[in-house]
Amino acid sequence: MLIIGILVFGMLVGALAQLVLGQRTTTIDWTTALIAGLVGSFVGGLLFSLIAGDGLALRPSGMIGSFIGAVIVTAGLGAMQSRKG
């Protein structure tokens, strides 16, 4: 059940990052959302939680870090896709 929750949270954070960045399309690319959400949540959430001194507990600092990490990963993926095309 925890793994399903992590996947859903990653997809939601990745989708929100796509909406905030205003991707060119009006639909959400769920594959990119999942990748950006999971990678961004891991890196950003972990870093923000450790910097804030919260450890590995589920705190608002980790959730904010997850979102910021997902935005950075989504922007990076968008830049790589625009170079290819």
C-alpha atoms as an extended CHARMM CRD file, in Angstrom:
* protein
*
        85  EXT
         1         1  MET       CA              0.0000000000        0.0000000000        0.0000000000  PROA      1               0.0000000000
         2         2  LEU       CA              2.9130000000        2.3410000000        0.7200000000  PROA      2               0.0000000000
         3         3  ILE       CA              4.3430000000        1.8580000000       -2.7610000000  PROA      3               0.0000000000
         4         4  ILE       CA              1.0070000000        2.7390000000       -4.3660000000  PROA      4               0.0000000000
         5         5  GLY       CA              0.8310000000        5.8630000000       -2.1960000000  PROA      5               0.0000000000
         6         6  ILE       CA              4.3530000000        6.8810000000       -3.2270000000  PROA      6               0.0000000000
         7         7  LEU       CA              3.5340000000        6.3890000000       -6.9190000000  PROA      7               0.0000000000
         8         8  VAL       CA              0.3090000000        8.3840000000       -6.6700000000  PROA      8               0.0000000000
         9         9  PHE       CA              2.0300000000       11.1950000000       -4.7420000000  PROA      9               0.0000000000
        10        10  GLY       CA              4.8320000000       11.2790000000       -7.3290000000  PROA      10              0.0000000000
        11        11  MET       CA              2.3710000000       11.4860000000      -10.1990000000  PROA      11              0.0000000000
        12        12  LEU       CA              0.3950000000       14.2660000000       -8.5250000000  PROA      12              0.0000000000
        13        13  VAL       CA              3.4910000000       16.3130000000       -7.7280000000  PROA      13              0.0000000000
        14        14  GLY       CA              4.8080000000       15.8040000000      -11.2730000000  PROA      14              0.0000000000
        15        15  ALA       CA              1.4720000000       16.8040000000      -12.7910000000  PROA      15              0.0000000000
        16        16  LEU       CA              1.3380000000       19.9090000000      -10.6010000000  PROA      16              0.0000000000
        17        17  ALA       CA              4.8710000000       20.8010000000      -11.6920000000  PROA      17              0.0000000000
        18        18  GLN       CA              3.8000000000       20.5360000000      -15.3450000000  PROA      18              0.0000000000
        19        19  LEU       CA              0.8260000000       22.7850000000      -14.6930000000  PROA      19              0.0000000000
        20        20  VAL       CA              2.9480000000       25.3790000000      -12.8750000000  PROA      20              0.0000000000
        21        21  LEU       CA              5.5690000000       25.4360000000      -15.6170000000  PROA      21              0.0000000000
        22        22  GLY       CA              2.8700000000       25.8000000000      -18.2740000000  PROA      22              0.0000000000
        23        23  GLN       CA              3.9770000000       23.0890000000      -20.6300000000  PROA      23              0.0000000000
        24        24  ARG       CA              3.1470000000       23.6270000000      -24.3060000000  PROA      24              0.0000000000
        25        25  THR       CA              0.3850000000       21.0490000000      -24.3440000000  PROA      25              0.0000000000
        26        26  THR       CA             -2.9230000000       21.3010000000      -22.5440000000  PROA      26              0.0000000000
        27        27  THR       CA             -2.8330000000       17.6770000000      -21.4040000000  PROA      27              0.0000000000
        28        28  ILE       CA             -0.5700000000       16.1970000000      -18.7730000000  PROA      28              0.0000000000
        29        29  ASP       CA              2.0920000000       13.7310000000      -19.8830000000  PROA      29              0.0000000000
        30        30  TRP       CA              1.6600000000       11.1520000000      -17.1220000000  PROA      30              0.0000000000
        31        31  THR       CA              4.9060000000        9.3350000000      -17.8830000000  PROA      31              0.0000000000
        32        32  THR       CA              6.8860000000       12.5370000000      -17.4780000000  PROA      32              0.0000000000
        33        33  ALA       CA              4.8080000000       13.4100000000      -14.4160000000  PROA      33              0.0000000000
        34        34  LEU       CA              5.6390000000       10.0780000000      -12.7860000000  PROA      34              0.0000000000
        35        35  ILE       CA              9.3570000000       10.3160000000      -13.5330000000  PROA      35              0.0000000000
        36        36  ALA       CA              9.6570000000       13.9670000000      -12.5030000000  PROA      36              0.0000000000
        37        37  GLY       CA              7.5260000000       13.4360000000       -9.4290000000  PROA      37              0.0000000000
        38        38  LEU       CA              9.4480000000       10.4410000000       -8.1490000000  PROA      38              0.0000000000
        39        39  VAL       CA             12.9280000000       11.7740000000       -8.8920000000  PROA      39              0.0000000000
        40        40  GLY       CA             12.0680000000       15.2880000000       -7.7380000000  PROA      40              0.0000000000
        41        41  SER       CA             10.3650000000       14.0280000000       -4.6210000000  PROA      41              0.0000000000
        42        42  PHE       CA             13.2910000000       11.8490000000       -3.6940000000  PROA      42              0.0000000000
        43        43  VAL       CA             16.0160000000       14.4080000000       -4.2540000000  PROA      43              0.0000000000
        44        44  GLY       CA             14.1750000000       17.5990000000       -3.3320000000  PROA      44              0.0000000000
        45        45  GLY       CA             12.2000000000       16.1420000000       -0.4580000000  PROA      45              0.0000000000
        46        46  LEU       CA             15.2200000000       14.4730000000        1.0640000000  PROA      46              0.0000000000
        47        47  LEU       CA             17.3960000000       17.5720000000        0.7570000000  PROA      47              0.0000000000
        48        48  PHE       CA             14.7950000000       19.9670000000        2.1590000000  PROA      48              0.0000000000
        49        49  SER       CA             13.9600000000       17.6560000000        5.0460000000  PROA      49              0.0000000000
        50        50  LEU       CA             17.5950000000       17.2500000000        6.0040000000  PROA      50              0.0000000000
        51        51  ILE       CA             18.3410000000       20.9780000000        5.6480000000  PROA      51              0.0000000000
        52        52  ALA       CA             15.3120000000       21.8640000000        7.7970000000  PROA      52              0.0000000000
        53        53  GLY       CA             16.4710000000       19.3850000000       10.4260000000  PROA      53              0.0000000000
        54        54  ASP       CA             13.3270000000       17.2450000000       10.1870000000  PROA      54              0.0000000000
        55        55  GLY       CA             15.2200000000       14.0630000000        9.4060000000  PROA      55              0.0000000000
        56        56  LEU       CA             13.3480000000       11.5370000000        7.3270000000  PROA      56              0.0000000000
        57        57  ALA       CA              9.9390000000       12.1850000000        8.8840000000  PROA      57              0.0000000000
        58        58  LEU       CA              7.0290000000       13.2920000000        6.7290000000  PROA      58              0.0000000000
        59        59  ARG       CA              6.9530000000       17.0610000000        7.2500000000  PROA      59              0.0000000000
        60        60  PRO       CA              5.8370000000       20.0850000000        5.2010000000  PROA      60              0.0000000000
        61        61  SER       CA              9.4580000000       20.9290000000        4.4010000000  PROA      61              0.0000000000
        62        62  GLY       CA              9.8380000000       17.6050000000        2.6200000000  PROA      62              0.0000000000
        63        63  MET       CA              6.6250000000       18.1060000000        0.6580000000  PROA      63              0.0000000000
        64        64  ILE       CA              7.7000000000       21.5900000000       -0.4270000000  PROA      64              0.0000000000
        65        65  GLY       CA             11.0760000000       20.1730000000       -1.4020000000  PROA      65              0.0000000000
        66        66  SER       CA              9.3420000000       17.4250000000       -3.3590000000  PROA      66              0.0000000000
        67        67  PHE       CA              7.4090000000       19.9830000000       -5.3510000000  PROA      67              0.0000000000
        68        68  ILE       CA             10.4710000000       22.1600000000       -6.0170000000  PROA      68              0.0000000000
        69        69  GLY       CA             12.4890000000       19.1050000000       -7.0300000000  PROA      69              0.0000000000
        70        70  ALA       CA              9.7250000000       17.9890000000       -9.4060000000  PROA      70              0.0000000000
        71        71  VAL       CA              9.6010000000       21.4580000000      -10.9870000000  PROA      71              0.0000000000
        72        72  ILE       CA             13.3630000000       21.3820000000      -11.5540000000  PROA      72              0.0000000000
        73        73  VAL       CA             13.2690000000       17.8690000000      -13.0350000000  PROA      73              0.0000000000
        74        74  THR       CA             10.2670000000       18.7590000000      -15.2500000000  PROA      74              0.0000000000
        75        75  ALA       CA             12.0370000000       21.8710000000      -16.5190000000  PROA      75              0.0000000000
        76        76  GLY       CA             15.1420000000       19.8280000000      -17.2630000000  PROA      76              0.0000000000
        77        77  LEU       CA             13.1730000000       17.1820000000      -19.1330000000  PROA      77              0.0000000000
        78        78  GLY       CA             11.3770000000       19.8890000000      -21.1170000000  PROA      78              0.0000000000
        79        79  ALA       CA             14.6860000000       21.4790000000      -22.0790000000  PROA      79              0.0000000000
        80        80  MET       CA             16.0960000000       18.1260000000      -23.2040000000  PROA      80              0.0000000000
        81        81  GLN       CA             12.9910000000       17.3820000000      -25.2890000000  PROA      81              0.0000000000
        82        82  SER       CA             13.1190000000       20.8020000000      -26.9730000000  PROA      82              0.0000000000
        83        83  ARG       CA             16.7550000000       20.2320000000      -27.9710000000  PROA      83              0.0000000000
        84        84  LYS       CA             15.8780000000       16.9400000000      -29.6450000000  PROA      84              0.0000000000
        85        85  GLY       CA             12.9800000000       18.4140000000      -31.6260000000  PROA      85              0.0000000000
